[in-house]
Amino acid sequence: MSEQFIIHNLRFAEGKEQIDAVLPQSSFARLSAEVVRPTGDVHFRLTGGRNSLGLPVLDLAVSTTVELVCQRCMNVMTSDIVSESRLVVVDKESLIDEYDSDEEDAILEDAEFSVLELVEDELLLVLPASPRHEMCVDSSAAKAAAEANKKPNPFAVLAELKNR
């Protein structure tokens, strides 16, 4: 992990610093395990600043295109992942619940904060849980998978007994 991606998150926010980077998906082990193959680049921007209450914040914007398996047809599909989030940086653990909201998450001050872990966490949170094409193409593999998953009707045996 590169030194430039380890920051003191409170100082970064208060100093209104910014990191813009593009890294290959293969740089992110947990993300790589969730996609068909890590082929694209991850674009991210982390910006320090203050929110409307004057609290130090980190604004994160991430984007990438991943290859996933469609859960309907079992073919590979691409999905554009785009996310923006805001983190309030607090210096006391007791303040996390106070400043955590639907719009902003609160995190504790950290002198060795990993930007790459933050980026990867954000990507994993926004990956679709059950990716599907809007319109699947006809696939013999999908039909075979559906046929293999088809469970026998438990009442079919009773129907046979009734017909005897």
Backbone as a chain_set.jsonl record, in Angstrom:
{"seq": "MSEQFIIHNLRFAEGKEQIDAVLPQSSFARLSAEVVRPTGDVHFRLTGGRNSLGLPVLDLAVSTTVELVCQRCMNVMTSDIVSESRLVVVDKESLIDEYDSDEEDAILEDAEFSVLELVEDELLLVLPASPRHEMCVDSSAAKAAAEANKKPNPFAVLAELKNR", "coords": {"N": [[0.839, -1.166, 0.0], [0.569, 2.15, -0.83], [2.312, 4.917, 0.62], [1.15, 7.426, 0.227], [-1.525, 6.981, 0.382], [-2.174, 6.612, 2.973], [-3.399, 8.431, 5.519], [-3.699, 11.109, 7.959], [-6.705, 11.371, 9.067], [-8.236, 13.457, 10.295], [-6.586, 15.751, 10.186], [-6.309, 15.894, 7.419], [-8.95, 16.469, 6.642], [-9.355, 18.935, 7.991], [-7.348, 20.446, 6.783], [-8.321, 20.731, 4.287], [-7.515, 19.078, 2.212], [-6.856, 17.118, -0.803], [-7.199, 14.125, -2.663], [-6.828, 12.719, -5.764], [-7.201, 9.896, -7.702], [-6.457, 7.102, -9.831], [-6.706, 3.722, -9.959], [-5.946, 0.296, -10.75], [-8.553, -2.199, -10.705], [-7.604, -4.573, -9.707], [-5.996, -3.842, -7.622], [-7.476, -3.909, -5.398], [-8.212, -6.277, -3.283], [-10.496, -7.481, -1.997], [-12.627, -6.501, -3.536], [-11.89, -7.561, -6.012], [-12.385, -10.243, -5.56], [-15.127, -10.335, -5.674], [-15.98, -9.802, -8.234], [-16.265, -10.882, -11.703], [-13.86, -10.769, -13.173], [-11.164, -8.664, -12.407], [-10.979, -6.065, -14.312], [-11.171, -3.361, -14.937], [-10.577, 0.147, -14.152], [-10.448, 1.894, -11.041], [-11.728, 4.912, -10.155], [-11.206, 7.555, -7.982], [-11.929, 10.201, -5.662], [-10.948, 11.921, -2.866], [-11.858, 14.355, -0.644], [-11.139, 16.822, 1.698], [-12.819, 18.844, 4.141], [-15.363, 20.987, 5.532], [-18.573, 20.534, 7.063], [-21.99, 21.827, 7.072], [-22.308, 22.397, 9.743], [-19.837, 23.055, 10.527], [-18.148, 20.996, 11.119], [-15.345, 18.767, 10.692], [-15.011, 17.039, 7.616], [-14.852, 14.25, 5.332], [-15.181, 13.933, 1.955], [-16.098, 11.537, -0.324], [-15.834, 10.311, -3.577], [-16.434, 7.753, -5.808], [-15.893, 5.659, -8.668], [-16.37, 3.071, -11.059], [-16.337, 0.389, -13.479], [-17.64, -2.757, -13.361], [-17.4, -6.32, -13.887], [-19.914, -8.617, -13.576], [-21.889, -11.522, -12.637], [-24.901, -12.147, -14.129], [-27.795, -12.795, -12.356], [-30.053, -13.835, -13.387], [-29.725, -14.885, -16.037], [-27.23, -15.971, -15.897], [-25.052, -15.113, -17.364], [-22.122, -13.106, -18.114], [-22.095, -9.728, -17.185], [-21.82, -6.15, -17.448], [-21.501, -3.585, -15.018], [-22.012, -0.3, -14.051], [-20.54, 1.387, -11.44], [-21.108, 3.892, -9.227], [-20.582, 6.193, -6.696], [-21.124, 8.44, -3.977], [-20.106, 9.723, -0.888], [-20.192, 11.005, 2.479], [-18.174, 11.592, 5.264], [-18.098, 12.343, 8.631], [-15.532, 13.439, 10.67], [-14.631, 12.614, 13.863], [-13.24, 13.269, 17.127], [-13.651, 11.822, 19.415], [-14.865, 8.743, 20.572], [-17.379, 8.661, 21.704], [-18.784, 10.565, 20.31], [-19.477, 9.544, 17.873], [-22.033, 8.244, 17.494], [-23.633, 10.464, 17.89], [-23.142, 12.163, 15.698], [-23.571, 10.583, 13.502], [-25.599, 10.032, 10.74], [-28.338, 9.81, 8.331], [-27.427, 11.159, 6.099], [-24.724, 11.589, 6.537], [-21.971, 9.679, 7.606], [-20.277, 8.934, 10.643], [-16.888, 8.87, 11.652], [-14.038, 7.814, 13.549], [-11.252, 9.805, 14.523], [-8.13, 9.14, 13.001], [-4.77, 8.49, 12.829], [-3.491, 6.913, 11.031], [-5.055, 6.37, 8.714], [-6.503, 4.439, 6.215], [-6.949, 5.197, 2.977], [-7.399, 3.615, 0.743], [-8.684, 1.365, 1.812], [-11.053, 2.582, 2.645], [-12.091, 3.378, 0.142], [-12.421, 0.859, -1.072], [-14.249, -0.329, 0.726], [-16.466, 1.328, 0.267], [-17.03, 0.744, -2.435], [-17.729, -1.973, -2.231], [-20.012, -1.779, -0.684], [-21.836, -0.644, -2.45], [-22.081, -2.402, -4.546], [-24.265, -4.297, -6.599], [-26.542, -6.487, -4.994], [-27.87, -8.596, -6.159], [-27.171, -8.908, -9.142], [-28.626, -8.138, -12.319], [-29.382, -8.318, -15.791], [-31.155, -5.799, -17.617], [-32.631, -6.742, -19.694], [-32.423, -9.954, -20.464], [-30.511, -12.058, -22.649], [-31.415, -14.93, -24.585], [-30.331, -17.925, -23.206], [-28.743, -20.991, -23.228], [-27.284, -21.99, -21.135], [-28.42, -20.729, -18.955], [-30.972, -21.823, -19.024], [-30.329, -24.484, -18.542], [-29.27, -24.284, -15.974], [-31.516, -23.404, -14.575], [-33.18, -25.622, -14.925], [-31.703, -27.551, -13.547], [-31.948, -26.584, -10.996], [-34.585, -26.942, -10.495], [-37.033, -28.194, -8.402], [-38.421, -31.385, -7.535], [-41.93, -31.979, -7.626], [-43.547, -32.501, -4.64], [-46.046, -33.61, -4.469], [-46.411, -35.097, -6.699], [-45.934, -37.83, -6.461], [-48.125, -38.645, -4.927], [-50.152, -38.128, -6.752], [-49.596, -40.045, -8.676], [-50.12, -42.401, -7.208], [-52.825, -42.103, -6.788], [-53.82, -42.385, -9.335], [-53.579, -45.085, -9.837]], "CA": [[0.0, 0.0, 0.0], [1.393, 3.343, -0.97], [2.281, 5.866, 1.731], [0.28, 8.565, -0.054], [-2.904, 6.608, 0.654], [-2.346, 6.558, 4.425], [-3.515, 9.836, 5.922], [-4.283, 11.453, 9.251], [-7.981, 11.813, 8.496], [-8.696, 14.741, 10.835], [-5.743, 16.806, 9.593], [-6.66, 15.931, 6.001], [-10.215, 17.193, 6.543], [-9.159, 20.322, 8.417], [-6.477, 21.107, 5.815], [-9.036, 20.761, 3.008], [-6.663, 18.411, 1.23], [-7.57, 16.33, -1.807], [-6.498, 13.066, -3.398], [-7.474, 12.193, -6.969], [-6.385, 8.774, -8.147], [-7.004, 6.031, -10.654], [-5.968, 2.494, -9.697], [-6.608, -0.879, -11.325], [-9.402, -2.96, -9.786], [-6.806, -5.634, -9.1], [-5.369, -3.297, -6.414], [-8.442, -4.079, -4.32], [-8.374, -7.736, -3.174], [-11.875, -7.881, -1.674], [-13.442, -6.207, -4.713], [-11.513, -8.535, -7.042], [-13.029, -11.516, -5.234], [-16.567, -10.224, -5.9], [-16.275, -9.589, -9.65], [-15.846, -11.979, -12.574], [-12.418, -10.531, -13.277], [-10.894, -7.234, -12.178], [-10.398, -5.564, -15.56], [-11.241, -1.908, -15.109], [-9.899, 1.043, -13.222], [-11.256, 2.553, -10.023], [-11.458, 6.349, -10.074], [-11.731, 8.092, -6.738], [-11.497, 11.513, -5.183], [-11.223, 12.165, -1.454], [-11.683, 15.776, -0.4], [-11.386, 17.263, 3.069], [-13.529, 20.116, 4.262], [-16.252, 21.121, 6.69], [-19.993, 20.494, 6.711], [-22.741, 23.044, 7.416], [-22.149, 22.649, 11.178], [-18.436, 23.384, 10.758], [-17.41, 19.794, 11.512], [-14.454, 18.269, 9.631], [-15.594, 15.939, 6.847], [-14.197, 13.69, 4.157], [-16.122, 13.635, 0.871], [-15.54, 10.503, -1.192], [-16.532, 9.975, -4.818], [-15.791, 6.605, -6.453], [-16.582, 5.108, -9.834], [-15.706, 2.014, -11.811], [-17.225, -0.524, -14.18], [-17.268, -4.117, -12.966], [-18.039, -7.453, -14.549], [-20.622, -9.458, -12.609], [-22.69, -12.578, -13.235], [-26.335, -11.885, -14.067], [-28.435, -13.853, -11.584], [-31.19, -14.342, -14.145], [-29.297, -15.703, -17.177], [-25.909, -16.508, -15.559], [-24.028, -14.595, -18.267], [-21.36, -11.97, -17.61], [-22.651, -8.418, -17.512], [-21.06, -5.043, -16.859], [-22.31, -2.709, -14.182], [-21.329, 0.931, -13.664], [-20.65, 1.656, -10.01], [-20.825, 5.297, -8.932], [-21.053, 6.476, -5.35], [-20.589, 9.582, -3.249], [-20.454, 9.656, 0.531], [-19.567, 12.01, 3.35], [-17.832, 11.089, 6.588], [-17.731, 13.333, 9.642], [-14.411, 12.935, 11.462], [-14.749, 13.043, 15.261], [-12.056, 12.913, 17.91], [-14.045, 11.008, 20.567], [-15.761, 7.655, 20.193], [-18.724, 8.98, 22.191], [-19.432, 11.472, 19.362], [-19.826, 8.854, 16.626], [-23.494, 8.104, 17.397], [-24.236, 11.792, 17.849], [-23.006, 12.78, 14.377], [-23.913, 9.62, 12.455], [-26.959, 10.3, 10.251], [-28.612, 9.239, 7.01], [-26.656, 11.884, 5.095], [-23.297, 11.541, 6.843], [-21.516, 8.693, 8.58], [-19.224, 9.474, 11.493], [-15.752, 7.984, 11.898], [-13.12, 8.287, 14.567], [-9.96, 10.322, 14.078], [-7.147, 8.065, 12.843], [-3.512, 9.012, 12.285], [-3.059, 6.005, 9.964], [-6.296, 6.043, 8.026], [-6.261, 3.902, 4.876], [-7.867, 5.688, 1.954], [-7.752, 2.494, -0.129], [-9.704, 0.557, 2.496], [-12.287, 3.358, 2.563], [-12.578, 3.274, -1.234], [-12.883, -0.512, -1.292], [-15.481, -0.5, 1.508], [-17.547, 2.029, -0.43], [-17.375, -0.033, -3.632], [-18.408, -3.206, -1.819], [-21.341, -1.424, -0.199], [-22.749, -0.268, -3.532], [-22.231, -3.466, -5.541], [-25.615, -4.862, -6.549], [-26.61, -7.766, -4.28], [-28.334, -9.606, -7.111], [-27.097, -8.221, -10.443], [-29.437, -8.696, -13.408], [-29.564, -7.507, -16.987], [-32.519, -5.299, -17.755], [-33.255, -7.694, -20.605], [-31.453, -11.032, -20.694], [-30.556, -12.764, -23.919], [-31.703, -16.351, -24.408], [-29.102, -18.63, -22.894], [-28.931, -22.408, -22.904], [-26.692, -22.201, -19.81], [-29.402, -20.295, -17.967], [-32.034, -22.827, -18.997], [-29.793, -25.677, -17.889], [-29.156, -23.983, -14.541], [-32.877, -23.375, -14.029], [-33.649, -27.005, -14.908], [-30.983, -28.249, -12.476], [-32.444, -26.081, -9.714], [-36.006, -27.25, -10.367], [-37.276, -29.225, -7.394], [-39.559, -32.226, -7.884], [-43.163, -31.68, -6.936], [-43.75, -33.561, -3.651], [-47.373, -34.2, -4.629], [-46.433, -35.924, -7.904], [-46.023, -39.22, -6.023], [-49.52, -38.869, -4.529], [-50.957, -38.155, -7.966], [-49.384, -41.36, -9.291], [-50.831, -43.39, -6.387], [-54.258, -41.897, -6.995], [-54.153, -42.858, -10.683], [-53.46, -46.553, -9.916]], "C": [[0.888, 1.235, 0.0], [1.208, 4.284, 0.215], [1.305, 7.011, 1.486], [-1.191, 8.252, 0.2], [-3.144, 6.311, 2.127], [-2.317, 7.999, 4.909], [-3.901, 9.938, 7.399], [-5.609, 12.102, 8.878], [-8.48, 13.161, 9.035], [-7.885, 15.898, 10.245], [-6.066, 16.993, 8.111], [-7.934, 16.751, 5.802], [-10.031, 18.666, 6.881], [-8.296, 21.109, 7.44], [-7.091, 21.22, 4.438], [-8.183, 20.178, 1.881], [-7.504, 17.584, 0.264], [-6.644, 15.291, -2.423], [-7.38, 12.673, -4.565], [-6.606, 11.056, -7.456], [-7.192, 7.825, -9.026], [-6.107, 4.818, -10.424], [-6.681, 1.326, -10.345], [-7.446, -1.597, -10.267], [-8.618, -4.044, -9.063], [-6.055, -5.153, -7.854], [-6.238, -3.535, -5.174], [-8.823, -5.562, -4.225], [-9.821, -8.156, -2.92], [-12.823, -7.605, -2.839], [-13.165, -7.228, -5.803], [-12.183, -9.884, -6.815], [-14.527, -11.505, -5.548], [-16.945, -10.082, -7.374], [-15.791, -10.785, -10.463], [-14.342, -11.923, -12.783], [-12.193, -9.028, -13.138], [-10.187, -6.608, -13.377], [-10.339, -4.056, -15.666], [-10.398, -1.152, -14.12], [-10.915, 1.602, -12.235], [-10.801, 4.009, -9.954], [-12.013, 6.821, -8.731], [-11.131, 9.446, -6.421], [-11.914, 11.615, -3.724], [-10.887, 13.621, -1.181], [-12.012, 16.093, 1.052], [-12.097, 18.597, 3.076], [-14.34, 20.155, 5.539], [-17.7, 21.078, 6.206], [-20.68, 21.779, 7.181], [-22.656, 23.38, 8.908], [-20.709, 23.019, 11.535], [-17.592, 22.2, 11.195], [-16.514, 19.32, 10.37], [-15.066, 17.039, 8.951], [-14.639, 15.481, 5.749], [-15.292, 13.377, 3.149], [-15.438, 12.671, -0.075], [-16.432, 10.308, -2.4], [-15.752, 8.847, -5.472], [-16.601, 6.185, -7.671], [-15.706, 4.052, -10.497], [-16.77, 1.249, -12.584], [-16.74, -1.93, -13.874], [-17.999, -5.14, -13.818], [-18.61, -8.363, -13.479], [-21.382, -10.544, -13.357], [-24.163, -12.229, -13.023], [-26.998, -13.07, -13.363], [-29.667, -14.428, -12.282], [-30.728, -15.303, -15.237], [-27.927, -16.341, -16.981], [-24.816, -16.128, -16.554], [-23.316, -13.417, -17.609], [-22.023, -10.68, -18.08], [-21.743, -7.342, -16.913], [-22.024, -4.164, -16.076], [-21.463, -1.491, -13.808], [-21.606, 1.195, -12.191], [-20.219, 3.103, -9.781], [-21.39, 5.59, -7.545], [-20.376, 7.721, -4.794], [-21.028, 9.445, -1.802], [-19.695, 10.728, 1.294], [-19.381, 11.4, 4.727], [-17.45, 12.253, 7.491], [-16.628, 12.712, 10.486], [-14.526, 13.511, 12.878], [-13.542, 12.561, 16.054], [-12.369, 12.091, 19.159], [-15.058, 9.962, 20.114], [-17.203, 7.947, 20.598], [-19.493, 9.886, 21.22], [-19.898, 10.775, 18.082], [-21.338, 8.746, 16.47], [-24.193, 9.454, 17.255], [-24.224, 12.385, 16.438], [-23.288, 11.836, 13.216], [-25.369, 9.857, 12.035], [-27.161, 9.616, 8.902], [-27.753, 9.885, 5.93], [-25.15, 11.739, 5.291], [-23.023, 10.425, 7.851], [-20.41, 9.341, 9.401], [-18.139, 8.422, 11.696], [-14.827, 8.641, 12.912], [-11.817, 8.775, 13.939], [-8.948, 9.176, 14.057], [-5.904, 8.633, 12.168], [-2.982, 8.137, 11.163], [-4.273, 5.454, 9.233], [-5.994, 5.604, 6.594], [-7.337, 4.365, 3.902], [-8.31, 4.528, 1.057], [-8.784, 1.579, 0.514], [-11.053, 1.268, 2.458], [-12.902, 3.237, 1.177], [-13.149, 1.884, -1.485], [-14.168, -0.798, -0.517], [-16.669, 0.132, 0.795], [-17.99, 1.25, -1.666], [-18.153, -1.294, -3.265], [-19.825, -2.925, -1.329], [-22.333, -1.145, -1.327], [-22.842, -1.308, -4.656], [-23.65, -4.014, -5.47], [-25.591, -6.246, -5.89], [-27.012, -8.901, -5.215], [-28.345, -8.973, -8.505], [-27.917, -8.936, -11.514], [-29.418, -7.733, -14.585], [-30.974, -6.927, -16.956], [-33.306, -6.231, -18.661], [-32.213, -8.749, -20.931], [-31.618, -11.604, -22.1], [-30.816, -14.231, -23.629], [-30.395, -17.108, -24.221], [-29.404, -20.074, -22.534], [-28.342, -22.719, -21.535], [-27.681, -21.808, -18.727], [-30.535, -21.303, -17.866], [-31.582, -24.085, -18.286], [-29.681, -25.465, -16.376], [-30.527, -23.968, -13.882], [-33.44, -24.784, -13.923], [-33.0, -27.794, -13.772], [-31.489, -27.826, -11.1], [-33.912, -26.406, -9.476], [-36.182, -28.401, -9.38], [-38.47, -30.074, -7.825], [-40.777, -31.856, -7.029], [-43.442, -32.797, -5.935], [-45.115, -34.241, -3.786], [-47.475, -35.074, -5.878], [-46.558, -37.392, -7.544], [-47.456, -39.554, -5.626], [-50.427, -38.964, -5.746], [-50.817, -39.502, -8.67], [-50.144, -42.436, -8.537], [-52.339, -43.3, -6.613], [-54.711, -42.468, -8.331], [-54.09, -44.373, -10.8], [-54.739, -47.244, -9.651]], "O": [[1.85, 1.322, 0.763], [0.107, 4.433, 0.744], [0.696, 7.516, 2.429], [-2.018, 9.163, 0.231], [-4.208, 5.809, 2.492], [-1.323, 8.703, 4.728], [-4.37, 8.972, 8.001], [-5.64, 13.246, 8.425], [-9.089, 13.928, 8.289], [-8.456, 16.914, 9.849], [-6.093, 18.118, 7.613], [-8.004, 17.609, 4.922], [-10.494, 19.542, 6.15], [-8.489, 22.315, 7.281], [-6.464, 21.742, 3.516], [-8.136, 20.702, 0.768], [-8.698, 17.374, 0.478], [-5.466, 15.549, -2.669], [-8.548, 12.331, -4.38], [-5.396, 11.225, -7.61], [-8.42, 7.764, -8.966], [-4.901, 4.873, -10.662], [-7.904, 1.355, -10.481], [-7.099, -1.604, -9.086], [-8.939, -4.39, -7.926], [-5.529, -5.975, -7.103], [-5.778, -3.378, -4.043], [-9.656, -6.044, -4.993], [-10.318, -9.084, -3.557], [-13.728, -8.398, -3.099], [-14.093, -7.712, -6.451], [-12.512, -10.587, -7.771], [-15.133, -12.57, -5.675], [-18.116, -10.228, -7.725], [-15.007, -11.6, -9.977], [-13.641, -12.916, -12.591], [-12.946, -8.225, -13.688], [-8.959, -6.615, -13.458], [-9.526, -3.525, -16.422], [-9.618, -1.723, -13.358], [-12.092, 1.761, -12.558], [-9.626, 4.292, -9.721], [-13.155, 6.52, -8.385], [-10.023, 9.791, -6.832], [-13.081, 11.422, -3.385], [-9.773, 14.072, -1.45], [-13.049, 15.675, 1.567], [-11.988, 19.381, 2.133], [-14.045, 19.45, 6.503], [-18.017, 21.518, 5.101], [-20.015, 22.709, 7.636], [-22.905, 24.521, 9.299], [-20.395, 23.266, 12.7], [-16.443, 22.374, 11.599], [-16.881, 19.455, 9.202], [-15.568, 16.128, 9.611], [-13.756, 16.216, 5.308], [-16.227, 12.637, 3.455], [-14.344, 12.939, -0.571], [-17.647, 10.156, -2.265], [-14.543, 8.964, -5.672], [-17.823, 6.332, -7.707], [-14.478, 4.137, -10.493], [-17.966, 1.443, -12.366], [-15.574, -2.258, -14.098], [-19.057, -4.872, -14.387], [-17.895, -8.823, -12.589], [-21.503, -10.488, -14.581], [-24.614, -12.041, -11.893], [-26.777, -14.22, -13.742], [-30.251, -15.403, -11.81], [-31.263, -16.404, -15.363], [-27.501, -17.158, -17.797], [-23.761, -16.761, -16.581], [-23.833, -12.808, -16.672], [-22.452, -10.566, -19.228], [-20.988, -7.608, -15.977], [-23.196, -4.023, -16.425], [-20.344, -1.628, -13.314], [-22.757, 1.222, -11.755], [-19.094, 3.482, -10.106], [-22.543, 5.27, -7.259], [-19.219, 8.013, -5.098], [-22.174, 9.096, -1.52], [-18.7, 11.276, 0.821], [-20.287, 10.781, 5.284], [-16.579, 13.052, 7.15], [-16.769, 11.587, 10.964], [-14.52, 14.727, 13.07], [-12.903, 11.571, 15.696], [-11.455, 11.702, 19.886], [-15.988, 10.264, 19.368], [-18.14, 7.53, 19.917], [-20.719, 9.969, 21.296], [-20.639, 11.363, 17.294], [-21.876, 9.114, 15.426], [-25.218, 9.567, 16.582], [-25.186, 13.035, 16.029], [-23.247, 12.254, 12.06], [-26.264, 9.88, 12.88], [-26.269, 8.933, 8.399], [-27.39, 9.232, 4.952], [-24.389, 11.762, 4.323], [-23.758, 10.256, 8.824], [-19.687, 10.204, 8.902], [-18.429, 7.241, 11.885], [-14.839, 9.857, 13.1], [-11.346, 8.22, 12.946], [-8.908, 8.35, 14.968], [-5.979, 9.187, 11.072], [-2.108, 8.569, 10.412], [-4.483, 4.244, 9.148], [-5.313, 6.311, 5.851], [-8.497, 3.964, 4.004], [-9.472, 4.467, 0.657], [-9.67, 1.071, -0.174], [-12.085, 0.627, 2.261], [-14.107, 3.018, 1.05], [-14.236, 1.748, -2.046], [-15.079, -1.438, -1.044], [-17.747, -0.458, 0.727], [-19.186, 1.109, -1.918], [-19.132, -1.636, -3.928], [-20.731, -3.733, -1.534], [-23.531, -1.383, -1.175], [-23.596, -1.119, -5.612], [-24.185, -4.18, -4.374], [-24.728, -7.071, -6.19], [-26.543, -10.03, -5.072], [-29.394, -8.554, -8.993], [-27.909, -10.163, -11.61], [-29.433, -6.514, -14.418], [-31.875, -7.499, -16.342], [-34.49, -6.483, -18.437], [-31.225, -8.46, -21.606], [-32.716, -11.628, -22.657], [-30.478, -14.725, -22.553], [-29.458, -16.941, -25.002], [-30.215, -20.351, -21.65], [-28.834, -23.607, -20.839], [-27.773, -22.474, -17.696], [-31.008, -21.609, -16.772], [-32.338, -24.686, -17.523], [-29.968, -26.373, -15.595], [-30.689, -24.459, -12.765], [-34.107, -25.112, -12.941], [-33.655, -28.603, -13.115], [-31.462, -28.612, -10.153], [-34.431, -26.175, -8.384], [-35.552, -29.451, -9.514], [-39.422, -29.557, -8.41], [-40.65, -31.473, -5.866], [-43.565, -33.951, -6.345], [-45.31, -35.339, -3.264], [-48.499, -35.72, -6.101], [-47.23, -38.138, -8.257], [-47.953, -40.632, -5.954], [-51.355, -39.772, -5.778], [-51.792, -40.038, -9.196], [-50.757, -43.303, -9.16], [-53.035, -44.315, -6.625], [-55.828, -42.968, -8.46], [-54.53, -44.904, -11.82], [-54.794, -48.473, -9.683]]}, "num_chains": 1, "name": "protein.A"}
